[in-house]
Amino acid sequence: MKNILIVDDEHRMVELLSLYLAPHPYTVFKAYNGMEAKAVLQQEAIDLVLLDVMMPEQDGFITCQQIREKSDVPIIMLTARSQKQDIVHGLHMGADDYITKPIDEEEMLARMEAVLRRSPVVSRKEDAKTDHHTGIEGLILVQEHHEITYFDAPIVLTPKEFEMMQLLIKSPKRVFDREYLIQTIWGLDSETEGRTIDSHIRNIRDKFRKADFPIDDYLKTVWGVGYKWEQT
């Protein structure tokens, strides 16, 4: 679970963003001004900040600059403004990305995933862990080595297959549609199609079966939608 800090003086906006994030593997922290945001960052291991620009007393630009002086936590600026100079100013203050209101839920989630993938903060946190156990006896996912083993026998996956398995295993029971998997693993600008996802899933299943892992009990097809990892 990644820790997300939402900073906005409008309570309705904070609740709306929290609602968008609720079905996803994020823990949400809330702040309603820059001072509260900095206090949360001192107390919690935040992975990404969604920071509104237009706040009274201390706007998002100043808050972003002050956060950046002490932390390299990823920051995505949120604002109703769309002028080029505001976007450039926010990036100069240390923001990693910029989303204009009204916010499109799918775009926001995709941008968050992209920023988190390249975040040094998240990388350091993951590198500090040696194993990522799935909770299934004998199956271990080791993120930093891009390795999955079943009772110590390696299951050799391609980089894309590993990323897909990692995403599914870390969010059991969540259904991932093909478009989301494409955007998250191949990128927003990818021309990859849904059948590529299906092909990767077939290859994954074949490799797990050869390792005698009961993959069909866990990796489920949700017809017409995508795939999920079923785990009790």
C-alpha positions as CSV (number, residue, x, y, z in Angstrom):
1,M,0.0,0.0,0.0
2,K,1.3,3.4,-1.0
3,N,0.6,6.4,1.3
4,I,-1.0,9.4,-0.5
5,L,-1.3,12.9,1.1
6,I,-4.1,15.0,-0.3
7,V,-3.7,18.8,0.3
8,D,-6.6,21.1,-0.5
9,D,-8.5,23.7,1.4
10,E,-11.8,22.6,-0.2
11,H,-13.1,19.7,2.0
12,R,-15.4,18.5,-0.8
13,M,-12.4,18.2,-3.2
14,V,-10.4,16.2,-0.6
15,E,-13.4,13.9,-0.1
16,L,-13.8,13.5,-3.9
17,L,-10.2,12.6,-4.4
18,S,-10.3,10.2,-1.4
19,L,-13.3,8.5,-3.1
20,Y,-11.4,8.1,-6.3
21,L,-8.5,6.4,-4.5
22,A,-10.6,4.2,-2.2
23,P,-10.8,1.2,-4.6
24,H,-7.0,1.3,-5.2
25,P,-4.0,0.1,-3.1
26,Y,-3.5,3.5,-1.4
27,T,-3.8,4.8,2.1
28,V,-5.0,8.4,2.1
29,F,-3.9,11.1,4.5
30,K,-5.6,14.5,4.4
31,A,-4.4,18.1,5.0
32,Y,-6.3,21.4,4.4
33,N,-3.4,23.8,4.2
34,G,0.4,23.9,3.8
35,M,1.2,23.8,7.5
36,E,-0.9,20.7,8.0
37,A,0.7,19.1,5.0
38,K,4.2,19.6,6.3
39,A,3.2,18.3,9.7
40,V,1.8,15.1,8.1
41,L,5.0,14.7,6.1
42,Q,7.1,14.8,9.3
43,Q,5.0,12.1,11.0
44,E,4.1,9.7,8.1
45,A,6.1,7.9,5.4
46,I,4.2,9.6,2.5
47,D,4.9,8.2,-1.0
48,L,3.1,10.9,-3.1
49,V,1.5,14.3,-2.5
50,L,-1.5,15.6,-4.4
51,L,-1.2,19.4,-3.8
52,D,-3.7,22.1,-4.6
53,V,-2.3,25.4,-5.9
54,M,-5.0,27.9,-4.8
55,M,-5.0,27.8,-1.0
56,P,-5.4,30.8,1.3
57,E,-2.4,32.2,3.3
58,Q,0.1,29.8,1.8
59,D,-0.5,28.7,-1.7
60,G,0.6,25.4,-3.3
61,F,3.6,26.9,-5.0
62,I,5.2,28.0,-1.7
63,T,4.1,24.7,0.0
64,C,5.7,22.7,-2.8
65,Q,9.0,24.7,-2.5
66,Q,9.1,24.3,1.3
67,I,8.4,20.5,1.0
68,R,11.1,20.2,-1.7
69,E,13.7,21.8,0.6
70,K,13.4,18.9,3.0
71,S,12.1,16.0,0.9
72,D,12.1,14.5,-2.5
73,V,8.7,13.0,-2.1
74,P,6.8,13.1,-5.5
75,I,4.4,16.0,-5.8
76,I,1.5,16.4,-8.3
77,M,0.0,19.9,-8.4
78,L,-3.8,20.2,-8.7
79,T,-5.3,23.4,-9.9
80,A,-8.1,25.0,-11.9
81,R,-5.5,27.0,-13.7
82,S,-4.2,25.8,-17.1
83,Q,-2.0,28.7,-18.2
84,K,1.5,27.6,-19.3
85,Q,3.3,30.0,-17.0
86,D,1.6,28.4,-13.9
87,I,2.5,24.9,-15.0
88,V,6.1,26.0,-15.6
89,H,6.2,27.8,-12.2
90,G,4.9,24.7,-10.4
91,L,7.6,22.5,-12.1
92,H,10.3,25.0,-11.2
93,M,9.1,24.9,-7.5
94,G,9.8,21.2,-7.6
95,A,6.6,19.5,-8.7
96,D,6.8,16.2,-10.6
97,D,3.6,16.6,-12.6
98,Y,0.6,18.9,-13.0
99,I,-3.2,18.1,-13.4
100,T,-5.9,20.7,-14.1
101,K,-9.4,20.7,-12.6
102,P,-12.0,19.3,-13.2
103,I,-9.9,16.2,-12.6
104,D,-10.4,13.2,-14.7
105,E,-10.2,10.1,-12.4
106,E,-8.5,7.8,-14.9
107,E,-5.9,10.4,-15.9
108,M,-5.1,11.2,-12.3
109,L,-4.6,7.5,-11.4
110,A,-2.4,6.9,-14.5
111,R,-0.3,9.9,-13.7
112,M,0.1,8.8,-10.1
113,E,1.2,5.4,-11.2
114,A,3.8,6.9,-13.6
115,V,5.2,9.3,-11.0
116,L,5.4,6.5,-8.4
117,R,7.2,4.2,-10.8
118,R,10.1,6.7,-11.2
119,S,10.1,7.9,-7.6
120,P,13.4,7.6,-5.7
121,V,11.4,7.6,-2.5
122,V,9.4,4.6,-3.4
123,S,12.4,2.9,-4.9
124,R,14.4,3.3,-1.6
125,K,11.5,2.0,0.4
126,E,11.1,-1.1,-1.8
127,D,14.9,-1.7,-1.9
128,A,14.9,-1.8,1.9
129,K,12.8,-4.9,1.8
130,T,14.4,-8.2,1.0
131,D,11.3,-10.4,0.3
132,H,7.7,-9.7,-0.8
133,H,5.8,-12.8,0.4
134,T,2.5,-13.4,-1.3
135,G,0.9,-15.2,1.7
136,I,0.8,-18.5,-0.3
137,E,3.1,-21.2,1.1
138,G,6.2,-21.6,-1.0
139,L,5.6,-18.7,-3.4
140,I,7.9,-15.7,-2.9
141,L,8.2,-12.5,-5.0
142,V,11.5,-10.6,-4.6
143,Q,11.0,-7.2,-6.2
144,E,14.5,-5.9,-6.3
145,H,15.7,-9.0,-8.1
146,H,12.7,-9.3,-10.4
147,E,12.4,-12.9,-9.2
148,I,9.6,-15.2,-8.3
149,T,10.3,-18.6,-6.7
150,Y,8.1,-21.5,-5.7
151,F,9.6,-23.7,-3.0
152,D,13.0,-22.1,-3.9
153,A,12.6,-23.1,-7.6
154,P,12.7,-20.0,-9.9
155,I,9.9,-19.2,-12.2
156,V,11.6,-17.2,-15.0
157,L,9.4,-14.3,-16.3
158,T,10.1,-11.5,-18.7
159,P,10.2,-8.0,-17.3
160,K,6.7,-7.2,-18.4
161,E,5.4,-10.5,-17.1
162,F,7.0,-9.9,-13.8
163,E,5.5,-6.3,-13.6
164,M,2.1,-7.7,-14.3
165,M,2.4,-10.4,-11.7
166,Q,3.7,-8.0,-9.1
167,L,0.7,-5.7,-9.8
168,L,-1.8,-8.5,-9.5
169,I,-0.3,-10.2,-6.4
170,K,0.0,-6.9,-4.5
171,S,-3.7,-6.1,-4.9
172,P,-5.5,-9.4,-4.4
173,K,-9.2,-9.5,-5.5
174,R,-8.9,-6.2,-7.4
175,V,-9.9,-6.5,-11.0
176,F,-7.4,-4.9,-13.4
177,D,-8.9,-4.1,-16.9
178,R,-6.7,-4.5,-19.9
179,E,-6.4,-0.8,-20.6
180,Y,-5.2,-0.1,-17.1
181,L,-2.6,-2.8,-17.3
182,I,-1.4,-1.4,-20.7
183,Q,-1.1,2.2,-19.3
184,T,0.6,1.1,-16.1
185,I,3.1,-1.4,-17.5
186,W,3.7,-0.1,-21.1
187,G,3.0,3.6,-20.5
188,L,0.3,6.1,-21.5
189,D,1.6,6.5,-25.1
190,S,1.9,2.8,-25.8
191,E,0.1,1.4,-28.8
192,T,-0.1,-2.0,-27.2
193,E,-3.5,-3.7,-27.6
194,G,-5.6,-5.9,-25.2
195,R,-4.6,-9.1,-26.9
196,T,-1.0,-8.5,-25.9
197,I,-2.2,-8.6,-22.3
198,D,-4.0,-11.9,-23.0
199,S,-0.8,-13.3,-24.6
200,H,1.3,-12.4,-21.5
201,I,-1.3,-14.0,-19.2
202,R,-1.2,-17.2,-21.2
203,N,2.6,-17.3,-21.0
204,I,2.5,-16.6,-17.2
205,R,0.1,-19.4,-16.7
206,D,2.2,-21.8,-18.7
207,K,5.3,-21.0,-16.7
208,F,3.6,-21.4,-13.3
209,R,2.0,-24.7,-14.4
210,K,5.4,-26.0,-15.4
211,A,6.7,-25.1,-11.9
212,D,3.7,-27.1,-10.4
213,F,2.2,-24.0,-8.9
214,P,-1.7,-24.1,-9.0
215,I,-1.9,-20.9,-10.9
216,D,-5.6,-21.4,-12.1
217,D,-6.7,-21.3,-8.4
218,Y,-5.3,-17.7,-8.1
219,L,-5.0,-16.0,-11.5
220,K,-8.5,-15.5,-12.6
221,T,-10.0,-14.1,-15.8
222,V,-12.9,-11.7,-15.4
223,W,-14.6,-12.1,-18.7
224,G,-15.1,-8.9,-20.7
225,V,-13.0,-6.9,-18.2
226,G,-9.5,-8.2,-17.4
227,Y,-7.8,-10.2,-14.7
228,K,-7.4,-10.5,-10.9
229,W,-5.4,-12.4,-8.3
230,E,-7.8,-14.4,-6.1
231,Q,-6.3,-14.9,-2.6
232,T,-8.0,-15.6,0.7
